[in-house]
């Protein structure tokens, strides 16, 4: 691999890590809002709606935003990419929905590693299929080992949480009771790689990640407002919105990691972008659980060591190793 081909990875990985830092902060905010409203659907709607307002303002005020806005409809009409890609925001809606419903149950750290597991597996798959704008990327032995180590490390990092749940006694506090809430963030994490690939491809044709992020929030809002409308018809309106300003920062945080993800996936590929964001997620969630702990958060030695091992595994999977590394003179497939 030549130095020029390494440069995007060296320059883009810090941005991917920075984007990942926003995810656990968003999860904490949306989880708190869901608890305050006693309604995860309403909290997800608030998060996506505030993000949409931010993206509309950016699209109208910035020249690149206006240029991208003008390219959206022509790109969709000409089928420059599969029309279903405009629905990528529905995946983001599922992710926020998972945050608001499960962060309060699982804690930020456990929610993070659940999404990490799904995203790590799907990152390999999406790159192998070539769904992103960077095209097909070989599934080398080093990448497989790095991804397996990542999943093992995050399982180690959350082992104290399972132990604490099991020692609580009763079916409500046991580890088995966490399995169902875990399925939602695992599924959301698995689909995130597909969302990044779809957004990256759309960004190529829009000319800017601003337009791709805007379309994401439009699609996500349509899904969530429809679900909320059905809920209101069935059970009536919920609690009033809180007055504290910080409850409304979840949407802008989503703008950060969706926009940067759409920008970086073009050069880094889906797996490397996802792993860089995973590194940011783990660092951010650990920092939150250490310095601003939520009820039920557990930070023990395995949590810290598992996070460190995860970062090492991510480095192993993303570094430009020689093609013959790990016995593999040829990439898998």
C-alpha positions as protocol buffer text, in pm:
chain_id: "A"
residue {
  index: 1
  type: UNK
  ca { x: 0 y: 0 z: 0 }
}
residue {
  index: 2
  type: UNK
  ca { x: 146 y: 333 z: -102 }
}
residue {
  index: 3
  type: UNK
  ca { x: 177 y: 635 z: 129 }
}
residue {
  index: 4
  type: UNK
  ca { x: -86 y: 822 z: -72 }
}
residue {
  index: 5
  type: UNK
  ca { x: -338 y: 545 z: -11 }
}
residue {
  index: 6
  type: UNK
  ca { x: -261 y: 548 z: 360 }
}
residue {
  index: 7
  type: UNK
  ca { x: -321 y: 918 z: 398 }
}
residue {
  index: 8
  type: UNK
  ca { x: -703 y: 903 z: 399 }
}
residue {
  index: 9
  type: UNK
  ca { x: -691 y: 645 z: 680 }
}
residue {
  index: 10
  type: UNK
  ca { x: -442 y: 846 z: 884 }
}
residue {
  index: 11
  type: UNK
  ca { x: -638 y: 1168 z: 836 }
}
residue {
  index: 12
  type: UNK
  ca { x: -987 y: 1021 z: 851 }
}
residue {
  index: 13
  type: UNK
  ca { x: -961 y: 792 z: 1153 }
}
residue {
  index: 14
  type: UNK
  ca { x: -937 y: 1080 z: 1406 }
}
residue {
  index: 15
  type: UNK
  ca { x: -1249 y: 1232 z: 1250 }
}
residue {
  index: 16
  type: UNK
  ca { x: -1428 y: 897 z: 1273 }
}
residue {
  index: 17
  type: UNK
  ca { x: -1328 y: 868 z: 1640 }
}
residue {
  index: 18
  type: UNK
  ca { x: -1454 y: 1221 z: 1702 }
}
residue {
  index: 19
  type: UNK
  ca { x: -1785 y: 1137 z: 1534 }
}
residue {
  index: 20
  type: UNK
  ca { x: -1816 y: 828 z: 1751 }
}
residue {
  index: 21
  type: UNK
  ca { x: -1778 y: 1036 z: 2067 }
}
residue {
  index: 22
  type: UNK
  ca { x: -2112 y: 1201 z: 1988 }
}
residue {
  index: 23
  type: UNK
  ca { x: -2303 y: 871 z: 1988 }
}
residue {
  index: 24
  type: UNK
  ca { x: -2294 y: 786 z: 2362 }
}
residue {
  index: 25
  type: UNK
  ca { x: -2361 y: 1151 z: 2449 }
}
residue {
  index: 26
  type: UNK
  ca { x: -2667 y: 1137 z: 2226 }
}
residue {
  index: 27
  type: UNK
  ca { x: -2766 y: 808 z: 2388 }
}
residue {
  index: 28
  type: UNK
  ca { x: -2745 y: 956 z: 2737 }
}
residue {
  index: 29
  type: UNK
  ca { x: -2951 y: 1261 z: 2634 }
}
residue {
  index: 30
  type: UNK
  ca { x: -3217 y: 1063 z: 2448 }
}
residue {
  index: 31
  type: UNK
  ca { x: -3236 y: 806 z: 2727 }
}
residue {
  index: 32
  type: UNK
  ca { x: -3289 y: 1083 z: 2984 }
}
residue {
  index: 33
  type: UNK
  ca { x: -3550 y: 1248 z: 2764 }
}
residue {
  index: 34
  type: UNK
  ca { x: -3733 y: 917 z: 2719 }
}
residue {
  index: 35
  type: UNK
  ca { x: -3740 y: 870 z: 3097 }
}
residue {
  index: 36
  type: UNK
  ca { x: -3857 y: 1228 z: 3152 }
}
residue {
  index: 37
  type: UNK
  ca { x: -4140 y: 1193 z: 2901 }
}
residue {
  index: 38
  type: UNK
  ca { x: -4205 y: 830 z: 2999 }
}
residue {
  index: 39
  type: UNK
  ca { x: -4228 y: 773 z: 2625 }
}
residue {
  index: 40
  type: UNK
  ca { x: -3942 y: 653 z: 2406 }
}
residue {
  index: 41
  type: UNK
  ca { x: -4130 y: 729 z: 2084 }
}
residue {
  index: 42
  type: UNK
  ca { x: -4184 y: 1093 z: 2173 }
}
residue {
  index: 43
  type: UNK
  ca { x: -3819 y: 1128 z: 2275 }
}
residue {
  index: 44
  type: UNK
  ca { x: -3705 y: 985 z: 1942 }
}
residue {
  index: 45
  type: UNK
  ca { x: -3936 y: 1226 z: 1759 }
}
residue {
  index: 46
  type: UNK
  ca { x: -3792 y: 1521 z: 1951 }
}
residue {
  index: 47
  type: UNK
  ca { x: -3436 y: 1409 z: 1875 }
}
residue {
  index: 48
  type: UNK
  ca { x: -3495 y: 1366 z: 1503 }
}
residue {
  index: 49
  type: UNK
  ca { x: -3705 y: 1682 z: 1472 }
}
residue {
  index: 50
  type: UNK
  ca { x: -3438 y: 1902 z: 1632 }
}
residue {
  index: 51
  type: UNK
  ca { x: -3178 y: 1741 z: 1407 }
}
residue {
  index: 52
  type: UNK
  ca { x: -3396 y: 1814 z: 1104 }
}
residue {
  index: 53
  type: UNK
  ca { x: -3427 y: 2181 z: 1202 }
}
residue {
  index: 54
  type: UNK
  ca { x: -3048 y: 2206 z: 1231 }
}
residue {
  index: 55
  type: UNK
  ca { x: -2994 y: 2043 z: 891 }
}
residue {
  index: 56
  type: UNK
  ca { x: -3255 y: 2262 z: 719 }
}
residue {
  index: 57
  type: UNK
  ca { x: -3081 y: 2573 z: 851 }
}
residue {
  index: 58
  type: UNK
  ca { x: -2738 y: 2445 z: 743 }
}
residue {
  index: 59
  type: UNK
  ca { x: -2872 y: 2350 z: 398 }
}
residue {
  index: 60
  type: UNK
  ca { x: -3024 y: 2695 z: 344 }
}
residue {
  index: 61
  type: UNK
  ca { x: -2746 y: 2909 z: 492 }
}
residue {
  index: 62
  type: UNK
  ca { x: -2432 y: 2743 z: 351 }
}
residue {
  index: 63
  type: UNK
  ca { x: -2353 y: 2762 z: -24 }
}
residue {
  index: 64
  type: UNK
  ca { x: -2256 y: 2393 z: -34 }
}
residue {
  index: 65
  type: UNK
  ca { x: -2577 y: 2310 z: 146 }
}
residue {
  index: 66
  type: UNK
  ca { x: -2785 y: 2495 z: -113 }
}
residue {
  index: 67
  type: UNK
  ca { x: -2593 y: 2331 z: -399 }
}
residue {
  index: 68
  type: UNK
  ca { x: -2652 y: 1985 z: -249 }
}
residue {
  index: 69
  type: UNK
  ca { x: -3017 y: 2066 z: -192 }
}
residue {
  index: 70
  type: UNK
  ca { x: -3058 y: 2140 z: -564 }
}
residue {
  index: 71
  type: UNK
  ca { x: -2908 y: 1801 z: -658 }
}
residue {
  index: 72
  type: UNK
  ca { x: -3127 y: 1578 z: -440 }
}
residue {
  index: 73
  type: UNK
  ca { x: -3437 y: 1549 z: -661 }
}
residue {
  index: 74
  type: UNK
  ca { x: -3244 y: 1520 z: -994 }
}
residue {
  index: 75
  type: UNK
  ca { x: -3023 y: 1245 z: -845 }
}
residue {
  index: 76
  type: UNK
  ca { x: -3325 y: 1050 z: -722 }
}
residue {
  index: 77
  type: UNK
  ca { x: -3518 y: 1095 z: -1047 }
}
residue {
  index: 78
  type: UNK
  ca { x: -3224 y: 982 z: -1261 }
}
residue {
  index: 79
  type: UNK
  ca { x: -3176 y: 676 z: -1040 }
}
residue {
  index: 80
  type: UNK
  ca { x: -2811 y: 764 z: -991 }
}
residue {
  index: 81
  type: UNK
  ca { x: -2833 y: 523 z: -697 }
}
residue {
  index: 82
  type: UNK
  ca { x: -3105 y: 283 z: -581 }
}
residue {
  index: 83
  type: UNK
  ca { x: -3411 y: 489 z: -474 }
}
residue {
  index: 84
  type: UNK
  ca { x: -3433 y: 290 z: -152 }
}
residue {
  index: 85
  type: UNK
  ca { x: -3118 y: 471 z: -35 }
}
residue {
  index: 86
  type: UNK
  ca { x: -3327 y: 778 z: 47 }
}
residue {
  index: 87
  type: UNK
  ca { x: -3487 y: 567 z: 320 }
}
residue {
  index: 88
  type: UNK
  ca { x: -3156 y: 529 z: 506 }
}
residue {
  index: 89
  type: UNK
  ca { x: -3290 y: 770 z: 765 }
}
residue {
  index: 90
  type: UNK
  ca { x: -3531 y: 497 z: 874 }
}
residue {
  index: 91
  type: UNK
  ca { x: -3228 y: 309 z: 1006 }
}
residue {
  index: 92
  type: UNK
  ca { x: -3126 y: 619 z: 1199 }
}
residue {
  index: 93
  type: UNK
  ca { x: -3479 y: 635 z: 1340 }
}
residue {
  index: 94
  type: UNK
  ca { x: -3444 y: 275 z: 1460 }
}
residue {
  index: 95
  type: UNK
  ca { x: -3110 y: 361 z: 1622 }
}
residue {
  index: 96
  type: UNK
  ca { x: -3254 y: 658 z: 1812 }
}
residue {
  index: 97
  type: UNK
  ca { x: -3560 y: 452 z: 1899 }
}
residue {
  index: 98
  type: UNK
  ca { x: -3328 y: 185 z: 2044 }
}
residue {
  index: 99
  type: UNK
  ca { x: -3140 y: 450 z: 2242 }
}
residue {
  index: 100
  type: UNK
  ca { x: -3447 y: 598 z: 2406 }
}
residue {
  index: 101
  type: UNK
  ca { x: -3594 y: 259 z: 2498 }
}
residue {
  index: 102
  type: UNK
  ca { x: -3288 y: 69 z: 2613 }
}
residue {
  index: 103
  type: UNK
  ca { x: -3021 y: 307 z: 2745 }
}
residue {
  index: 104
  type: UNK
  ca { x: -3212 y: 347 z: 3070 }
}
residue {
  index: 105
  type: UNK
  ca { x: -3226 y: -33 z: 3108 }
}
residue {
  index: 106
  type: UNK
  ca { x: -2882 y: -130 z: 2982 }
}
residue {
  index: 107
  type: UNK
  ca { x: -2670 y: 176 z: 3062 }
}
residue {
  index: 108
  type: UNK
  ca { x: -2462 y: 365 z: 2807 }
}
residue {
  index: 109
  type: UNK
  ca { x: -2172 y: 117 z: 2810 }
}
residue {
  index: 110
  type: UNK
  ca { x: -2382 y: -195 z: 2751 }
}
residue {
  index: 111
  type: UNK
  ca { x: -2592 y: -20 z: 2484 }
}
residue {
  index: 112
  type: UNK
  ca { x: -2269 y: 83 z: 2312 }
}
residue {
  index: 113
  type: UNK
  ca { x: -2116 y: -262 z: 2301 }
}
residue {
  index: 114
  type: UNK
  ca { x: -2442 y: -412 z: 2176 }
}
residue {
  index: 115
  type: UNK
  ca { x: -2441 y: -175 z: 1880 }
}
residue {
  index: 116
  type: UNK
  ca { x: -2066 y: -232 z: 1835 }
}
residue {
  index: 117
  type: UNK
  ca { x: -2120 y: -606 z: 1798 }
}
residue {
  index: 118
  type: UNK
  ca { x: -2381 y: -563 z: 1526 }
}
residue {
  index: 119
  type: UNK
  ca { x: -2186 y: -291 z: 1348 }
}
residue {
  index: 120
  type: UNK
  ca { x: -1857 y: -485 z: 1347 }
}
residue {
  index: 121
  type: UNK
  ca { x: -2015 y: -789 z: 1183 }
}
residue {
  index: 122
  type: UNK
  ca { x: -2207 y: -591 z: 924 }
}
residue {
  index: 123
  type: UNK
  ca { x: -1907 y: -370 z: 843 }
}
residue {
  index: 124
  type: UNK
  ca { x: -1723 y: -671 z: 706 }
}
residue {
  index: 125
  type: UNK
  ca { x: -2030 y: -781 z: 511 }
}
residue {
  index: 126
  type: UNK
  ca { x: -2104 y: -441 z: 357 }
}
residue {
  index: 127
  type: UNK
  ca { x: -1742 y: -389 z: 249 }
}
residue {
  index: 128
  type: UNK
  ca { x: -1727 y: -739 z: 101 }
}
residue {
  index: 129
  type: UNK
  ca { x: -2046 y: -678 z: -99 }
}
residue {
  index: 130
  type: UNK
  ca { x: -1919 y: -338 z: -215 }
}
residue {
  index: 131
  type: UNK
  ca { x: -2235 y: -151 z: -118 }
}
residue {
  index: 132
  type: UNK
  ca { x: -2048 y: 167 z: -24 }
}
residue {
  index: 133
  type: UNK
  ca { x: -1893 y: 426 z: -258 }
}
residue {
  index: 134
  type: UNK
  ca { x: -1543 y: 288 z: -197 }
}
residue {
  index: 135
  type: UNK
  ca { x: -1645 y: -35 z: -375 }
}
residue {
  index: 136
  type: UNK
  ca { x: -1558 y: -389 z: -269 }
}
residue {
  index: 137
  type: UNK
  ca { x: -1291 y: -428 z: -4 }
}
residue {
  index: 138
  type: UNK
  ca { x: -1123 y: -761 z: 58 }
}
residue {
  index: 139
  type: UNK
  ca { x: -1198 y: -948 z: 378 }
}
residue {
  index: 140
  type: UNK
  ca { x: -841 y: -1023 z: 484 }
}
residue {
  index: 141
  type: UNK
  ca { x: -740 y: -1253 z: 765 }
}
residue {
  index: 142
  type: UNK
  ca { x: -616 y: -956 z: 968 }
}
residue {
  index: 143
  type: UNK
  ca { x: -954 y: -784 z: 941 }
}
residue {
  index: 144
  type: UNK
  ca { x: -1140 y: -1097 z: 1047 }
}
residue {
  index: 145
  type: UNK
  ca { x: -912 y: -1146 z: 1349 }
}
residue {
  index: 146
  type: UNK
  ca { x: -947 y: -778 z: 1442 }
}
residue {
  index: 147
  type: UNK
  ca { x: -1326 y: -795 z: 1424 }
}
residue {
  index: 148
  type: UNK
  ca { x: -1342 y: -1116 z: 1628 }
}
residue {
  index: 149
  type: UNK
  ca { x: -1118 y: -959 z: 1891 }
}
residue {
  index: 150
  type: UNK
  ca { x: -1339 y: -651 z: 1892 }
}
residue {
  index: 151
  type: UNK
  ca { x: -1650 y: -854 z: 1970 }
}
residue {
  index: 152
  type: UNK
  ca { x: -1468 y: -1057 z: 2236 }
}
residue {
  index: 153
  type: UNK
  ca { x: -1328 y: -742 z: 2395 }
}
residue {
  index: 154
  type: UNK
  ca { x: -1661 y: -565 z: 2418 }
}
residue {
  index: 155
  type: UNK
  ca { x: -1815 y: -877 z: 2572 }
}
residue {
  index: 156
  type: UNK
  ca { x: -1540 y: -867 z: 2836 }
}
residue {
  index: 157
  type: UNK
  ca { x: -1596 y: -496 z: 2890 }
}
residue {
  index: 158
  type: UNK
  ca { x: -1964 y: -547 z: 2979 }
}
residue {
  index: 159
  type: UNK
  ca { x: -1922 y: -866 z: 3182 }
}
residue {
  index: 160
  type: UNK
  ca { x: -1951 y: -672 z: 3514 }
}
residue {
  index: 161
  type: UNK
  ca { x: -2293 y: -546 z: 3402 }
}
residue {
  index: 162
  type: UNK
  ca { x: -2419 y: -901 z: 3348 }
}
residue {
  index: 163
  type: UNK
  ca { x: -2273 y: -1011 z: 3681 }
}
residue {
  index: 164
  type: UNK
  ca { x: -2443 y: -722 z: 3859 }
}
residue {
  index: 165
  type: UNK
  ca { x: -2774 y: -808 z: 3695 }
}
residue {
  index: 166
  type: UNK
  ca { x: -2745 y: -1174 z: 3788 }
}
residue {
  index: 167
  type: UNK
  ca { x: -2666 y: -1095 z: 4151 }
}
residue {
  index: 168
  type: UNK
  ca { x: -2970 y: -875 z: 4182 }
}
residue {
  index: 169
  type: UNK
  ca { x: -3199 y: -1172 z: 4221 }
}
residue {
  index: 170
  type: UNK
  ca { x: -3531 y: -1230 z: 4052 }
}
residue {
  index: 171
  type: UNK
  ca { x: -3616 y: -1245 z: 3685 }
}
residue {
  index: 172
  type: UNK
  ca { x: -3632 y: -868 z: 3652 }
}
residue {
  index: 173
  type: UNK
  ca { x: -3267 y: -819 z: 3747 }
}
residue {
  index: 174
  type: UNK
  ca { x: -3106 y: -1127 z: 3596 }
}
residue {
  index: 175
  type: UNK
  ca { x: -2887 y: -1141 z: 3290 }
}
residue {
  index: 176
  type: UNK
  ca { x: -3163 y: -1325 z: 3101 }
}
residue {
  index: 177
  type: UNK
  ca { x: -3388 y: -1023 z: 3138 }
}
residue {
  index: 178
  type: UNK
  ca { x: -3127 y: -813 z: 2953 }
}
residue {
  index: 179
  type: UNK
  ca { x: -3124 y: -1034 z: 2646 }
}
residue {
  index: 180
  type: UNK
  ca { x: -3444 y: -896 z: 2491 }
}
residue {
  index: 181
  type: UNK
  ca { x: -3347 y: -528 z: 2540 }
}
residue {
  index: 182
  type: UNK
  ca { x: -3006 y: -614 z: 2390 }
}
residue {
  index: 183
  type: UNK
  ca { x: -3157 y: -740 z: 2065 }
}
residue {
  index: 184
  type: UNK
  ca { x: -3280 y: -395 z: 1961 }
}
residue {
  index: 185
  type: UNK
  ca { x: -2942 y: -215 z: 1980 }
}
residue {
  index: 186
  type: UNK
  ca { x: -2767 y: -514 z: 1821 }
}
residue {
  index: 187
  type: UNK
  ca { x: -3007 y: -493 z: 1526 }
}
residue {
  index: 188
  type: UNK
  ca { x: -2969 y: -114 z: 1509 }
}
residue {
  index: 189
  type: UNK
  ca { x: -2590 y: -149 z: 1512 }
}
residue {
  index: 190
  type: UNK
  ca { x: -2599 y: -414 z: 1240 }
}
residue {
  index: 191
  type: UNK
  ca { x: -2800 y: -184 z: 1013 }
}
residue {
  index: 192
  type: UNK
  ca { x: -2577 y: 117 z: 1080 }
}
residue {
  index: 193
  type: UNK
  ca { x: -2313 y: -8 z: 835 }
}
residue {
  index: 194
  type: UNK
  ca { x: -2577 y: -29 z: 565 }
}
residue {
  index: 195
  type: UNK
  ca { x: -2688 y: 324 z: 649 }
}
residue {
  index: 196
  type: UNK
  ca { x: -2330 y: 452 z: 621 }
}
residue {
  index: 197
  type: UNK
  ca { x: -2287 y: 281 z: 283 }
}
residue {
  index: 198
  type: UNK
  ca { x: -2614 y: 426 z: 155 }
}
residue {
  index: 199
  type: UNK
  ca { x: -2533 y: 774 z: 282 }
}
residue {
  index: 200
  type: UNK
  ca { x: -2182 y: 760 z: 139 }
}
residue {
  index: 201
  type: UNK
  ca { x: -2313 y: 663 z: -204 }
}
residue {
  index: 202
  type: UNK
  ca { x: -2575 y: 938 z: -194 }
}
residue {
  index: 203
  type: UNK
  ca { x: -2311 y: 1191 z: -87 }
}
residue {
  index: 204
  type: UNK
  ca { x: -2109 y: 1117 z: -402 }
}
residue {
  index: 205
  type: UNK
  ca { x: -2407 y: 1217 z: -618 }
}
residue {
  index: 206
  type: UNK
  ca { x: -2527 y: 1506 z: -402 }
}
residue {
  index: 207
  type: UNK
  ca { x: -2174 y: 1646 z: -386 }
}
residue {
  index: 208
  type: UNK
  ca { x: -2191 y: 1707 z: -9 }
}
residue {
  index: 209
  type: UNK
  ca { x: -2273 y: 1510 z: 307 }
}
residue {
  index: 210
  type: UNK
  ca { x: -2500 y: 1796 z: 410 }
}
residue {
  index: 211
  type: UNK
  ca { x: -2765 y: 1686 z: 160 }
}
residue {
  index: 212
  type: UNK
  ca { x: -2734 y: 1319 z: 256 }
}
residue {
  index: 213
  type: UNK
  ca { x: -2772 y: 1405 z: 624 }
}
residue {
  index: 214
  type: UNK
  ca { x: -3075 y: 1624 z: 552 }
}
residue {
  index: 215
  type: UNK
  ca { x: -3246 y: 1342 z: 358 }
}
residue {
  index: 216
  type: UNK
  ca { x: -3171 y: 1109 z: 650 }
}
residue {
  index: 217
  type: UNK
  ca { x: -3348 y: 1332 z: 896 }
}
residue {
  index: 218
  type: UNK
  ca { x: -3645 y: 1384 z: 663 }
}
residue {
  index: 219
  type: UNK
  ca { x: -3694 y: 1008 z: 621 }
}
residue {
  index: 220
  type: UNK
  ca { x: -3642 y: 940 z: 991 }
}
residue {
  index: 221
  type: UNK
  ca { x: -3891 y: 1210 z: 1090 }
}
residue {
  index: 222
  type: UNK
  ca { x: -4155 y: 1071 z: 854 }
}
residue {
  index: 223
  type: UNK
  ca { x: -4119 y: 727 z: 1012 }
}
residue {
  index: 224
  type: UNK
  ca { x: -4118 y: 849 z: 1372 }
}
residue {
  index: 225
  type: UNK
  ca { x: -4396 y: 1105 z: 1335 }
}
residue {
  index: 226
  type: UNK
  ca { x: -4614 y: 836 z: 1174 }
}
residue {
  index: 227
  type: UNK
  ca { x: -4550 y: 600 z: 1466 }
}
residue {
  index: 228
  type: UNK
  ca { x: -4615 y: 879 z: 1716 }
}
residue {
  index: 229
  type: UNK
  ca { x: -4941 y: 972 z: 1542 }
}
residue {
  index: 230
  type: UNK
  ca { x: -5065 y: 614 z: 1572 }
}
residue {
  index: 231
  type: UNK
  ca { x: -4962 y: 604 z: 1937 }
}
residue {
  index: 232
  type: UNK
  ca { x: -5146 y: 929 z: 2016 }
}
residue {
  index: 233
  type: UNK
  ca { x: -5461 y: 800 z: 1846 }
}
residue {
  index: 234
  type: UNK
  ca { x: -5448 y: 484 z: 2055 }
}
residue {
  index: 235
  type: UNK
  ca { x: -5340 y: 613 z: 2396 }
}
residue {
  index: 236
  type: UNK
  ca { x: -5361 y: 991 z: 2378 }
}
residue {
  index: 237
  type: UNK
  ca { x: -5090 y: 1256 z: 2421 }
}
residue {
  index: 238
  type: UNK
  ca { x: -4812 y: 1200 z: 2669 }
}
residue {
  index: 239
  type: UNK
  ca { x: -4625 y: 1423 z: 2911 }
}
residue {
  index: 240
  type: UNK
  ca { x: -4539 y: 1784 z: 2817 }
}
residue {
  index: 241
  type: UNK
  ca { x: -4192 y: 1862 z: 2683 }
}
residue {
  index: 242
  type: UNK
  ca { x: -3929 y: 1963 z: 2941 }
}
residue {
  index: 243
  type: UNK
  ca { x: -3798 y: 2318 z: 2960 }
}
residue {
  index: 244
  type: UNK
  ca { x: -3428 y: 2231 z: 3006 }
}
residue {
  index: 245
  type: UNK
  ca { x: -3233 y: 2313 z: 2687 }
}
residue {
  index: 246
  type: UNK
  ca { x: -2993 y: 2021 z: 2705 }
}
residue {
  index: 247
  type: UNK
  ca { x: -3271 y: 1769 z: 2642 }
}
residue {
  index: 248
  type: UNK
  ca { x: -3277 y: 1894 z: 2283 }
}
residue {
  index: 249
  type: UNK
  ca { x: -2911 y: 1833 z: 2197 }
}
residue {
  index: 250
  type: UNK
  ca { x: -2960 y: 1472 z: 2084 }
}
residue {
  index: 251
  type: UNK
  ca { x: -3060 y: 1577 z: 1732 }
}
residue {
  index: 252
  type: UNK
  ca { x: -2753 y: 1798 z: 1671 }
}
residue {
  index: 253
  type: UNK
  ca { x: -2532 y: 1513 z: 1798 }
}
residue {
  index: 254
  type: UNK
  ca { x: -2691 y: 1291 z: 1536 }
}
residue {
  index: 255
  type: UNK
  ca { x: -2607 y: 1550 z: 1268 }
}
residue {
  index: 256
  type: UNK
  ca { x: -2240 y: 1516 z: 1365 }
}
residue {
  index: 257
  type: UNK
  ca { x: -2199 y: 1141 z: 1335 }
}
residue {
  index: 258
  type: UNK
  ca { x: -2434 y: 1091 z: 1040 }
}
residue {
  index: 259
  type: UNK
  ca { x: -2271 y: 1371 z: 839 }
}
residue {
  index: 260
  type: UNK
  ca { x: -1913 y: 1269 z: 917 }
}
residue {
  index: 261
  type: UNK
  ca { x: -1994 y: 904 z: 852 }
}
residue {
  index: 262
  type: UNK
  ca { x: -2134 y: 989 z: 508 }
}
residue {
  index: 263
  type: UNK
  ca { x: -1821 y: 1192 z: 430 }
}
residue {
  index: 264
  type: UNK
  ca { x: -1560 y: 943 z: 554 }
}
residue {
  index: 265
  type: UNK
  ca { x: -1705 y: 619 z: 417 }
}
residue {
  index: 266
  type: UNK
  ca { x: -1612 y: 726 z: 64 }
}
residue {
  index: 267
  type: UNK
  ca { x: -1238 y: 700 z: 132 }
}
residue {
  index: 268
  type: UNK
  ca { x: -1211 y: 483 z: 443 }
}
residue {
  index: 269
  type: UNK
  ca { x: -1470 y: 223 z: 350 }
}
residue {
  index: 270
  type: UNK
  ca { x: -1758 y: 114 z: 570 }
}
residue {
  index: 271
  type: UNK
  ca { x: -1563 y: -115 z: 805 }
}
residue {
  index: 272
  type: UNK
  ca { x: -1281 y: 129 z: 887 }
}
residue {
  index: 273
  type: UNK
  ca { x: -1525 y: 420 z: 928 }
}
residue {
  index: 274
  type: UNK
  ca { x: -1742 y: 208 z: 1154 }
}
residue {
  index: 275
  type: UNK
  ca { x: -1451 y: 83 z: 1363 }
}
residue {
  index: 276
  type: UNK
  ca { x: -1318 y: 436 z: 1407 }
}
residue {
  index: 277
  type: UNK
  ca { x: -1659 y: 548 z: 1529 }
}
residue {
  index: 278
  type: UNK
  ca { x: -1672 y: 243 z: 1755 }
}
residue {
  index: 279
  type: UNK
  ca { x: -1348 y: 359 z: 1917 }
}
residue {
  index: 280
  type: UNK
  ca { x: -1508 y: 695 z: 1985 }
}
residue {
  index: 281
  type: UNK
  ca { x: -1822 y: 529 z: 2120 }
}
residue {
  index: 282
  type: UNK
  ca { x: -1627 y: 317 z: 2366 }
}
residue {
  index: 283
  type: UNK
  ca { x: -1413 y: 605 z: 2488 }
}
residue {
  index: 284
  type: UNK
  ca { x: -1713 y: 834 z: 2520 }
}
residue {
  index: 285
  type: UNK
  ca { x: -1933 y: 580 z: 2697 }
}
residue {
  index: 286
  type: UNK
  ca { x: -1657 y: 487 z: 2941 }
}
residue {
  index: 287
  type: UNK
  ca { x: -1594 y: 854 z: 3018 }
}
residue {
  index: 288
  type: UNK
  ca { x: -1966 y: 913 z: 3079 }
}
residue {
  index: 289
  type: UNK
  ca { x: -2000 y: 611 z: 3308 }
}
residue {
  index: 290
  type: UNK
  ca { x: -1689 y: 715 z: 3502 }
}
residue {
  index: 291
  type: UNK
  ca { x: -1743 y: 1092 z: 3536 }
}
residue {
  index: 292
  type: UNK
  ca { x: -2122 y: 1128 z: 3495 }
}
residue {
  index: 293
  type: UNK
  ca { x: -2257 y: 787 z: 3598 }
}
residue {
  index: 294
  type: UNK
  ca { x: -2621 y: 703 z: 3540 }
}
residue {
  index: 295
  type: UNK
  ca { x: -2816 y: 474 z: 3774 }
}
residue {
  index: 296
  type: UNK
  ca { x: -2716 y: 114 z: 3710 }
}
residue {
  index: 297
  type: UNK
  ca { x: -2388 y: 198 z: 3540 }
}
residue {
  index: 298
  type: UNK
  ca { x: -2108 y: -44 z: 3628 }
}
residue {
  index: 299
  type: UNK
  ca { x: -1742 y: 40 z: 3568 }
}
residue {
  index: 300
  type: UNK
  ca { x: -1501 y: -228 z: 3690 }
}
residue {
  index: 301
  type: UNK
  ca { x: -1151 y: -338 z: 3588 }
}
residue {
  index: 302
  type: UNK
  ca { x: -1282 y: -562 z: 3305 }
}
residue {
  index: 303
  type: UNK
  ca { x: -1473 y: -261 z: 3169 }
}
residue {
  index: 304
  type: UNK
  ca { x: -1153 y: -58 z: 3140 }
}
residue {
  index: 305
  type: UNK
  ca { x: -934 y: -344 z: 3019 }
}
residue {
  index: 306
  type: UNK
  ca { x: -1199 y: -459 z: 2772 }
}
residue {
  index: 307
  type: UNK
  ca { x: -1220 y: -109 z: 2629 }
}
residue {
  index: 308
  type: UNK
  ca { x: -841 y: -96 z: 2589 }
}
residue {
  index: 309
  type: UNK
  ca { x: -838 y: -437 z: 2421 }
}
residue {
  index: 310
  type: UNK
  ca { x: -1117 y: -323 z: 2190 }
}
residue {
  index: 311
  type: UNK
  ca { x: -913 y: -21 z: 2082 }
}
residue {
  index: 312
  type: UNK
  ca { x: -616 y: -250 z: 2015 }
}
residue {
  index: 313
  type: UNK
  ca { x: -835 y: -481 z: 1806 }
}
residue {
  index: 314
  type: UNK
  ca { x: -965 y: -186 z: 1605 }
}
residue {
  index: 315
  type: UNK
  ca { x: -609 y: -73 z: 1535 }
}
residue {
  index: 316
  type: UNK
  ca { x: -523 y: -428 z: 1426 }
}
residue {
  index: 317
  type: UNK
  ca { x: -817 y: -433 z: 1182 }
}
residue {
  index: 318
  type: UNK
  ca { x: -760 y: -87 z: 1035 }
}
residue {
  index: 319
  type: UNK
  ca { x: -382 y: -57 z: 992 }
}
residue {
  index: 320
  type: UNK
  ca { x: -253 y: -103 z: 636 }
}
residue {
  index: 321
  type: UNK
  ca { x: -87 y: -440 z: 695 }
}
residue {
  index: 322
  type: UNK
  ca { x: 113 y: -609 z: 417 }
}
residue {
  index: 323
  type: UNK
  ca { x: -93 y: -835 z: 196 }
}
residue {
  index: 324
  type: UNK
  ca { x: 87 y: -1145 z: 320 }
}
residue {
  index: 325
  type: UNK
  ca { x: 24 y: -1075 z: 688 }
}
residue {
  index: 326
  type: UNK
  ca { x: -135 y: -1346 z: 901 }
}
residue {
  index: 327
  type: UNK
  ca { x: -44 y: -1623 z: 656 }
}
residue {
  index: 328
  type: UNK
  ca { x: -287 y: -1479 z: 401 }
}
residue {
  index: 329
  type: UNK
  ca { x: -108 y: -1413 z: 78 }
}
residue {
  index: 330
  type: UNK
  ca { x: -447 y: -1357 z: -72 }
}
residue {
  index: 331
  type: UNK
  ca { x: -752 y: -1185 z: 67 }
}
residue {
  index: 332
  type: UNK
  ca { x: -1045 y: -1406 z: 153 }
}
residue {
  index: 333
  type: UNK
  ca { x: -1291 y: -1424 z: -137 }
}
